[in-house]
């Protein structure tokens, strides 16, 4: 039956793939937007205190770590995170290498078109991931100082182009998709304003080939403006070995 064919196909794909984790670990002192809530954890039951199990309370902002921005984040009447299509981060991943940009630099439409000329067309349903090399600056506490400023971003006309291409989502390894210092946030208004979610603080993009298969699931937070997301990429095992040489 069709169900068995789908299960077999998925098993084959997962078993033959190299799985790369694209999400940061949620932990104390991790960098967040300066005005947002920090991650914290309080232990309520522990083995050391004689309990039979471990139980903690965790608290964090919606935009903590690797996270999915819902339209509601910038669009007052936009969809909240539990209303975002669960398939928004399931599809072909397209990694764009923009690590050559200077701090506060902008990845332009011209650069995007050149990328397509060299690698092939971005297609409807793609999950586009911009690698600015910003993950190299990630750290905990004071070590995150450089991560929290001067990141590059995507230009508004490039965001409009991706919207016209009907991509599913657009991600970045920086704190925001718009470049540091942006006052008009064109990417947020263009993409979120047209129901294309944004993924921020993606890690391990340096390990990806240009094309992979990406799967990411956000939490169903009622009226949420965003949610931490666990995202992975599936690549050919032989391809991963080539990248690590």
JODAQUI-V952428 format. One record per helix or strand of 3 or more residues. SS is the DSSP state (hx for helix, st for strand). FROM is the first residue (numbers start at 0). TO is the last residue. If there is no record, write none. Layout:
ss=SS from=FROM to=TO
ss=SS from=FROM to=TO
This chain:
ss=hx from=1 to=14
ss=st from=16 to=20
ss=st from=39 to=44
ss=st from=54 to=58
ss=st from=66 to=68
ss=hx from=70 to=72
ss=hx from=80 to=82
ss=hx from=85 to=88
ss=st from=89 to=96
ss=hx from=108 to=118
ss=st from=126 to=130
ss=hx from=133 to=136
ss=hx from=140 to=143
ss=hx from=155 to=163
ss=st from=168 to=171
ss=hx from=185 to=191
ss=st from=196 to=199
ss=hx from=204 to=206
ss=st from=210 to=217
ss=st from=225 to=235
ss=hx from=236 to=242
